[in-house]
Amino acid sequence: MAVKISNKLNNAFEGALAGGGDPATSPLYVFGPFLKLIVVAGVARVTFGASVWLVIVTIMVVSAMYRLVMRWVTDGSGGSGLSEEEFGSWAVKINAAITFVEYTLTFLVSMAAMVTFIAARLPVLNSAIFGIQYRTFAAIALSILTGWLVNRGPKVAARTFGPATAGVLVLLWVMIGATIWQRGFQLPDFNLAAFHFTLAGYVRILAVMTGIEVFANLVAAYEGTDEVRSKRAFNSLLIIMGTTAATMLIVGPAILDIADPTNSEVSVFTQTMDVLLPYPLPILGTIVGTAVLMSASAASAQGLQNLALGLKKRNYIPPNLGQQNEYDVADKPVWLEIPLPLPSSEDIVTRIWEGVTDHTRLIFLSQITSPTAVRLPVEEICRKAQDAGILTLVDGAHAPGQLNLNLEEIGADFYIGNCHKWLLAPKGSAFLHVLPERQELIEPLVVSWGWGENCPYESDSRILALLEWWGTKDPAAYLSVPASIQFQEDHKWDNVRELCRTLLSETLTRIETMTGMPSIYGHNKGNFIQLGAAELPPGCQPEKLQSWLYDQHRIEIPLIEWENRWLIRPSVQGYNTREELDKLVEAVEKYIK
């Protein structure tokens, strides 16, 4: 008889190790921005104690309140579930959205703090390649590793990250002991002067509160009855928040006296460790801190997992997002915390320019890329190339008709554009624009009437004489382009384009929500207009999907492999309707299910 192995938590200490990474690490990073504010403002001595005491009181009050939340709501939805029962569906949606943002920020902040901790001992991580610091690559790699481990269940998370959380608890108590041993038992003063800065500082160190909601969402991860699970979750909270509060009260004043908050290379906690602890304990502290900050990211990911399970049971998110894997956890929401968006325009320019050498003679790029439908900053690249004496060739296949094209502003030496795509002209209509000073570089692929000294007709332009007349080629497609331009002007095509962009944006968002995959555009939805792409989940067999869409629904759409990921790339023109896009989304959803 097969025995099912539980992946759930058995006791409060196990839960503290699994979910306590975030609040336990908060003293490692919250003091930095807090001290930078009050030290630079010159009010540190007045406001430090009041801010810390306000946080301690808040921890006590909110912890007591969450004891009731854990008792009333045991399905993992935490405060979001309580909001529904008290206020209705609108409240749970707002609460869940806030909680999602909170967990995502906690994940990212913990990762950033962890890399800062590492870089304090390994300064080489502050160096860059292709305009990106090595610490960024480290953060992405560690984020993916964290997501993979967390998606293997709370037991695995506890065993993997538990030692790190236990280590930081030991580290914090060692710091408390060292502070008392060297400086005596000194609690912060409470001075209400300069209360404006007290409140500002209070807000900056209130990040310690994110850990309380983690335990409310972790209730569902414990073994036992509802009452047993809620009690264990609260005891886990007490273990972690008690240590955090003691650290803030006792070690906090030492950090204020010892650390330099204006030093952006080394965290204030690391500076304080280096003074209070004998060597090699500060190095061990950095190792423990690094590991537990990874644990903090894992804790926020676990909170998001359990939040998704609770919201799925209450039918507030697509079933696909709350679907449990073989380890009984909702794995898809975790990957939403690890976005890999496309770089900004400045990053693109920097990356391209880092590939330029003394031997570079020509830069070729698309104004709108075909696989990802991203607008590249061709104007800036062409300006830099011109200053460096490098020629530029811009592929504008998707630009005419999608953009209000101004070739003078772009400044490319050579620009090639298609008119049959978004300008609605017939196939075979395209153009080549060459700056006058570069036209002597152009030679025709087909030699015809304008070639050589014996040109049979007069022309003031060498390039026109060479390229304008190719034997018996039919010029009808070219001659129709002015009519296409006039058609779009008559029908106020700027408005049509904006409607298309709105429909496309809604469609991409629906596909991303349905698949659980992050947007390839990050937060910069202005990167696309009428052509856009969304990432498909792994294992969806894209070739089969493409054939199935056409055979079953008569939908023709490109599915493109790009950097080991598969993208679906819808296009929305003025003649497409919302009903057609609804049909696409419904068909993709049906296939993936």
Secondary structure as GFF3:
##gff-version 3
##sequence-region A 1 593
A	DSSP	alpha_helix	12	19	.	.	.	ID=ss1
A	DSSP	alpha_helix	21	29	.	.	.	ID=ss2
A	DSSP	alpha_helix	31	41	.	.	.	ID=ss3
A	DSSP	alpha_helix	44	72	.	.	.	ID=ss4
A	DSSP	alpha_helix	78	87	.	.	.	ID=ss5
A	DSSP	alpha_helix	89	121	.	.	.	ID=ss6
A	DSSP	three_ten_helix	123	126	.	.	.	ID=ss7
A	DSSP	beta_strand	128	129	.	.	.	ID=ss8
A	DSSP	beta_strand	132	133	.	.	.	ID=ss9
A	DSSP	alpha_helix	134	150	.	.	.	ID=ss10
A	DSSP	alpha_helix	154	183	.	.	.	ID=ss11
A	DSSP	alpha_helix	195	205	.	.	.	ID=ss12
A	DSSP	three_ten_helix	206	209	.	.	.	ID=ss13
A	DSSP	alpha_helix	210	218	.	.	.	ID=ss14
A	DSSP	three_ten_helix	219	221	.	.	.	ID=ss15
A	DSSP	alpha_helix	226	258	.	.	.	ID=ss16
A	DSSP	alpha_helix	268	276	.	.	.	ID=ss17
A	DSSP	alpha_helix	281	313	.	.	.	ID=ss18
A	DSSP	alpha_helix	332	336	.	.	.	ID=ss19
A	DSSP	alpha_helix	345	354	.	.	.	ID=ss20
A	DSSP	beta_strand	362	366	.	.	.	ID=ss21
A	DSSP	alpha_helix	378	388	.	.	.	ID=ss22
A	DSSP	beta_strand	391	396	.	.	.	ID=ss23
A	DSSP	alpha_helix	407	410	.	.	.	ID=ss24
A	DSSP	beta_strand	414	418	.	.	.	ID=ss25
A	DSSP	beta_strand	430	434	.	.	.	ID=ss26
A	DSSP	three_ten_helix	436	441	.	.	.	ID=ss27
A	DSSP	alpha_helix	462	467	.	.	.	ID=ss28
A	DSSP	alpha_helix	476	479	.	.	.	ID=ss29
A	DSSP	alpha_helix	481	490	.	.	.	ID=ss30
A	DSSP	alpha_helix	493	515	.	.	.	ID=ss31
A	DSSP	three_ten_helix	525	527	.	.	.	ID=ss32
A	DSSP	beta_strand	534	535	.	.	.	ID=ss33
A	DSSP	alpha_helix	542	553	.	.	.	ID=ss34
A	DSSP	beta_strand	559	562	.	.	.	ID=ss35
A	DSSP	beta_strand	565	568	.	.	.	ID=ss36
A	DSSP	alpha_helix	578	592	.	.	.	ID=ss37
###
